[in-house]
């Protein structure tokens, strides 16, 4: 068995909230979109990452995932978010911290999910 990419799906009550986080803040690119349907969705990508972002109020109300994204330059990611989307920084991890397990981390959160950035 061989796998190449894990593509998680994230559900939002309003897909524009997800696109604000991933496209506007984290600079993902929309590689496919189907927004004018009863169930709007987009596939977004950045580097080797892909995520499907869906609009579905019912599922969004039931699921509040946390994603972890590893980076080799956490300071650059933090500085970009601090400069452009300060409102997304998670109040419990709003600065880069060295964690007891050895990773440097900080986090953001929007109305639907939390994203923890890590550098090992």
C-alpha positions in Angstrom: 0.0 0.0 0.0 1.3 3.5 -0.9 -0.3 6.9 -0.1 0.8 10.3 -1.3 -1.4 12.9 0.2 -4.0 13.2 3.0 -6.8 15.7 2.0 -8.9 16.6 5.0 -12.4 18.1 4.6 -13.4 21.0 6.7 -17.1 22.2 7.0 -18.2 25.7 7.5 -21.7 27.2 8.0 -20.5 29.9 5.5 -17.7 28.9 3.2 -16.4 32.5 3.0 -15.1 32.1 6.6 -13.0 29.1 5.5 -11.7 30.9 2.4 -10.8 33.9 4.6 -8.7 31.7 6.8 -7.0 29.5 4.2 -6.9 31.8 1.1 -6.6 35.3 2.5 -4.6 34.6 5.7 -2.6 31.4 4.9 -2.2 32.1 1.1 -3.6 28.8 -0.1 -4.8 28.8 -3.8 -8.2 27.7 -4.9 -7.5 24.9 -7.4 -11.2 23.9 -7.9 -14.4 25.5 -6.9 -18.1 24.7 -7.2 -19.7 27.6 -5.3 -23.0 28.0 -7.2 -24.6 24.7 -6.0 -26.7 23.6 -3.1 -23.5 22.3 -1.5 -20.7 24.7 -2.3 -17.1 23.5 -1.9 -13.6 24.4 -2.9 -10.3 22.4 -3.1 -7.4 24.6 -1.9 -3.7 23.9 -2.1 -0.4 25.3 -0.8 3.0 23.6 -1.2 2.2 19.8 -0.7 -1.0 20.4 1.2 -4.6 20.2 0.0 -7.8 20.7 1.9 -11.4 20.5 0.8 -13.6 23.3 2.2 -17.3 22.7 2.3 -20.3 24.8 3.2 -22.8 22.8 5.3 -24.4 24.4 8.4 -25.5 21.1 9.9 -22.2 19.3 9.7 -20.3 22.5 10.7 -22.4 22.6 13.8 -21.3 19.1 14.7 -17.6 19.2 13.9 -14.9 21.6 15.2 -11.6 20.0 14.1 -8.1 21.0 14.9 -5.4 20.8 12.2 -1.7 20.8 12.7 0.6 22.2 10.1 4.4 21.6 10.3 6.7 24.3 9.0 10.4 24.8 8.8 10.1 28.6 9.5 7.5 29.2 12.2 8.7 32.7 12.8 7.9 33.8 9.2 4.4 32.2 9.4 3.7 33.9 12.8 5.0 37.3 11.5 2.7 37.1 8.4 -0.4 36.2 10.5 0.5 38.8 13.1 0.7 41.5 10.4 -2.4 40.6 8.4 -4.8 38.5 10.5 -4.1 39.3 14.2 -7.7 38.6 15.0 -7.2 34.9 14.2 -4.5 34.2 16.8 -5.8 31.8 19.4 -5.9 33.4 22.9 -4.3 30.3 24.6 -1.4 30.0 22.2 -1.0 33.5 20.6 2.8 33.6 20.7 5.4 31.1 19.6 6.2 28.8 22.5 8.7 26.0 22.9 6.5 23.1 24.2 7.7 20.4 26.6 7.8 17.8 23.7 10.3 19.9 21.8 8.2 21.6 19.2 7.8 25.4 18.8 4.1 26.1 18.4 1.5 28.8 18.0 -2.2 28.6 17.0 -5.0 30.4 15.2 -8.7 29.8 15.3 -11.6 31.0 13.2 -15.3 30.3 13.8 -15.0 26.6 12.9 -11.5 25.2 13.5 -8.2 25.6 15.2 -4.9 25.3 13.4 -1.7 24.7 15.3 1.6 25.5 13.6 4.6 23.5 14.6 8.3 23.6 14.0 10.4 20.6 15.2 
